[in-house]
Amino acid sequence: MYYYFSGILAMVEPDFAVVDCAGVGYKLTVSSQTLGKLSGKVGENVKLYSYFSVREDAEELFGFYTEEERAAFCLLINVSGIGPKAAMAICSVLTPEKLGMAISAGDIKAISAANGVGKKSAERVILELKDKYAKNIGTFAGSESSLLLEENEETPGSAMGDAMAVLMSLGYTRAEASYALKNLSAELDCDTLVRQALNALMK
């Protein structure tokens, strides 16, 4: 129903944020990851992607700083026994990329580190999302090149970071660009990275 809210960040609390959209304040439950991104931005324009949860006894809006986090949340709530609260707890301790790595590696400990998520729930997340996660989010699979991408994509002037910026300027999402670059060597120059990534994206 609501894909995102764009407006003035009116308030930030430990587990929610309020976005003022044309004079209406929308309260969105957010993860620690999103909360960190919103730090110091009260009074500024922000955009939060959202998920509207409707249950018999409650209606609740969830907010996410990136589309990838929203997509991860939506996959998690479709796992048996994982509701919105547990999904948000997982999103609080693991970025979408690190969640992808944990699922790929079968890292139960990393997922069960989330508040209220036990070993059995973590096992279900891995079992049910192992084949779906990377396909839907295009996240990292935990290879060495993926780790190099995570380290270098935000580094100004790095070939991997520049290639990511070029791909996104061409209209690809961050998830698509990450997926295309994840198996490429960080030692390649930017032009080669972009060319090979485009070849992968066009297949």
Secondary structure by P-SEA (a helix, b strand, c coil): cccccccccccccccccccccccbbbbbbccaaaaaaacccccbbbbbbbbbbbcccbbbbbbbccaaaaaaaaaaaacccccaaaaaaaaaaccaaaaaaaaaacccccccccccccaaaaaaaaaacccccccccccccccaaaaaaaacccccccaaaaaaaaaaaacccaaaaaaaaccccccccaaaaaaaaaaaaac
